[in-house]
Amino acid sequence: MTQLLSPGVWDEVPCPFCGLACDDLRVSTQSSKLEVIANGCPMSCKAFAGLSSSKPTAPRIAEKNVSLKNAAAAAAVILKKAKQPLIAGLGTDVAGMRALMQIADRIGAVVDHMNSVSFMSNVLALQDGGWLTTTLSEVRNRVDLLVIAGTDVVTRFPRFFERYIWNRDALFGSNAREVVYLGRGLDTQAGTAPDGRKPTVIACDITHISEIAGALRCLIAGRHMQIDRVAGVPLSELQQLAKRMQNARYGVLAWSAADFDFKHAELAVQSLCELVKDLNRGTRFSSLPLGGNEGDVTANQVCSWQSGFPLRTGFGSGHPDYDPRHFFAQRMLQQNEADALLWISSFNEKRTPPETAVPTVVLGRSGMSFNREPDVYIPVATPGIDHSGHIYRTDNVVALPLRKLRESALPSVAQVIAEIEKAL
Ligand code: SF4
């Protein structure tokens, strides 16, 4: 639980800057800059340090500073006038997303997240065939074989190995854990065990991961394969991997859909999910889809429990209407199917709205700079730094409480939406 260690120094601070939501950071708030002084990673150190309290806090209309009330009124005019408003980005906490769902329902908007291209690969696979997933706590305590498909993990989730694989506090010994990477050109350094054991690397083009998964399923089912290579990988290597997976007592197959940068990645995800299901006929094996950056898991959780549907849901017909193809924000903007954009990014100042000619309102982290100034820009507080709140971790099961670490003049996303709603 976050606590004040000494004046200006917080301990056990949850970090909102990637889906792991590590909850053990020590953060100093003694200067105008925040500093991670223990248990940080390059990503969190940079993100906390970038939250200087000296950044401008005034809302702007057409580049001119205005009051929050006037900015909210201008945003309300834009949203009210629109026939098909779009609420996208969605980088916010639970309270912010709840407020966005309420206003989406009121103005008939579509909601979609900035990470939805990758996020939806997981959602579509889950909807189509189901999956068997695990939690980070289970991984930390039980995994004996970790197979990673197409990602180095640490680029997007820097402390994954430190906290969940090479941790010393596992319930069931972590000394003999084994790591296998499927992919080519990955940085596999983090997969080296503390005792120097190197990970196994099966070099393959990740666009062919479905073929690899299909071959492993054949081998696990005991079928004979009349070829000597699959997607360029010698069959003997896959035979060895299939055996290791079958012999694992608690195997985990992890991937980050954000690294599946090819068409129909949902089919690749589905093939991995089916492989895990097959393995469970003989042993215990789980999937670990890694995500949660910029609040994508949080946005999807809130959208699902409030509307009954995942992201890419619209409210224009007077009831929730889920359409994963039509309600893709980027497509709607490109095809001129939206006539106003409300963009939310309270964690990352670099995640600015896509280039568009439609009237745009941005609720963004302070210090954002734009290629094209939005019609209305309202700097907002960052959850877990400027105000308390909750975010969901990558494994969907834990909503971490975030604590306010400093006084801030910035309003939360939920507060700004309440102001806009008053003006509608
Ligand atoms: S790994 Fe992620 S959650 Fe953990 S400290 Fe780094 S950015 Fe924050």
Residues whose N, C-alpha, C, O or C-beta is under 5 A from the ligand:
A	BS01	SF4	C15 F17 C18 L20 A21 C22 N39 G40 C41 M43 S44 F157 P158 R159
